[in-house]
């Protein structure tokens, strides 16, 4: 009878990691995923809506710039002169954000996703809900993009879409995917 060899103290640690490669997507699964163009179109439409919502913020700027030319003017007059219009713009942006978060939580769609014909669902095709569609999918990348040294995260986030699963970094964080609405998808 042979005795087992003692463990090698110089061997690399053996962790119970799952080294199995991800299962390739079937043709039906790939067909159901939203195209990169659909996702881009929906994101651009949402961006356009936010741009339009901020337009009132700029209405007071000419008065603010003109007041800066006066002698002994307060440099903060630029910000105070946009007060009413800035408030209108802020309310519009807040209302649009609340509408988008509500739509994401209930339908898995923003206004842009409705126009593009796409929907956010969990990886197992279940409804995403507020936690996965907003808290885990939207907030981490938004918060990171506000930190000066982490502003590149938005760019990195978008680059992940070029993978076979067409999932951005925010989709991977939240465990979601974007699918086409209509034929063969759960309404």
Secondary structure, DSSP 4 states (H G I P E B T S, - for coil): -PPPPPPPTTSPP------PPPPPPPHHHHHHBPPHHHHHHHHHHHHHHHHHHHGGGGTTHHHHHHHHTSTT--TTHHHHHTHHHHHHHHHHHHHHHHHHHHHHHHHS--HHHHHHTEEEEETTS-B-HHIIIIIIIIIHHHHHHHSGGGTTHHHHHHHGGGSTT---HHHHHHTEEEEESSTTS--
